Amino acid sequence: MVYSHPNFTLIKIDLIMTELALNLDNIPQHVAIIMDGNGRWAKQQGKMRIFGHKNGIKAVRESVSYARKMGIKVLTLYAFSSENWSRPENEVNALMSLFMQALDFEVKKLHKNNIKLKIIGDVSGFNVGLQEKIQKAEKLTENNTALILNIAANYGGCWDIVQATRQLAQLVKEDKLHIDDINGQIFQEYLATGSQPQVDLLIRTSGEQRISNFLLWQIAYAELYFTDTLWPDFNEQEFNQAVLAYQQRNRRFGGSE
């Protein structure tokens, strides 16, 4: 017997059946996830919040694995918002330390699996050591093609729109771009996600039903999926359910039936 634990066998079979129900010709190109619920998960275990953040890394691994396996082109994970600096100092410091460790231990695995890592956000807000690790990680994986993994860190959707506007304004000021030439397509290229496809599916865990300043431009026509599952418990089966729900939607992009 391959799986000795009967419950694990049932879960594995259930996951396979769900995959069979998916339309493999209608897999979302870009999935974004607001990874919420680490703190509540830790509280349920009688632990401190950082315990939840550490266990959330397993859910990140499973989500990346699933995205690569299913042929999703871009996966964007909301790791640390520009508003998260207001959290208690000890939690912020622990998150920064966890980020450093993840860059040390996870990047080689990403590279081995042909995954391109991109950190989107205002990285200038991080210390020099972390900025250097980010640069090395992005450089190592820049030519990988199986999946683009965006980690949104010190990111906010309003910040993203403002920084794109500033870049375009500077080009107009320098007579490198005419103001009448600015349109949605050009504007999008100056966002943190650049020429990547717009988000097709936005997932938020933990039962909250907010956007929380995440990819405000990029989710203009995204399908929204909310689950009560706390982030550390989010796995491939949960991801499958989200994609299956996405495939039941009728995406009209402002048009009629």
JOTA-V112395 format. One record per backbone hydrogen bond with DSSP energy under -0.5 kcal/mol. NH is the residue of the N-H (numbers start at 0). CO is the residue of the C=O. If there is no record, write none. Layout:
# JOTA-V112395
nh=<NH/NH>
co=<CO/CO>
This chain:
# JOTA-V112395
nh=<3/5/8/9/10/11/12/13/14/15/16/17/18/19/20/21/21/23/25/30/31/32/33/34/34/35/40/41/42/43/44/45/46/50/51/51/52/53/54/55/56/56/57/58/59/60/61/62/63/64/65/66/67/68/69/70/70/71/72/73/74/75/76/76/77/78/78/79/81/83/85/86/90/91/92/93/94/95/96/97/98/99/100/101/102/103/104/105/106/106/109/110/111/112/113/114/115/116/117/119/119/121/122/124/125/130/131/132/133/134/135/136/137/138/139/140/141/141/143/145/146/147/148/148/149/149/150/150/151/151/152/152/153/154/156/159/160/161/162/163/164/165/166/167/168/169/170/171/172/173/174/175/176/180/181/186/187/188/189/189/190/193/195/198/199/200/201/202/202/203/204/205/206/207/213/214/218/219/221/222/224/226/230/232/233/238/239/240/241/242/243/244/245/246/247/247/248/250/251/254>
co=<1/3/4/5/6/7/8/9/10/11/12/13/14/15/16/17/18/21/22/73/200/75/202/32/77/33/36/37/38/39/40/42/41/47/47/48/48/49/50/51/52/53/54/54/55/56/57/58/59/60/61/62/63/64/65/66/67/66/28/28/147/30/74/149/32/76/151/151/154/80/82/83/87/87/88/89/90/91/92/93/94/95/96/97/98/99/100/101/101/102/105/106/107/108/110/109/146/114/148/117/150/153/120/121/122/126/127/128/129/130/131/132/133/134/135/136/137/138/140/113/113/72/115/146/74/147/117/148/76/149/119/150/79/79/212/155/156/157/158/159/160/161/162/163/164/165/166/167/168/169/171/170/170/177/178/182/183/184/185/186/187/190/192/217/29/29/222/31/200/224/33/228/226/204/210/212/214/216/218/199/201/203/35/229/230/234/235/236/237/238/239/240/241/242/243/244/245/248/249/251>
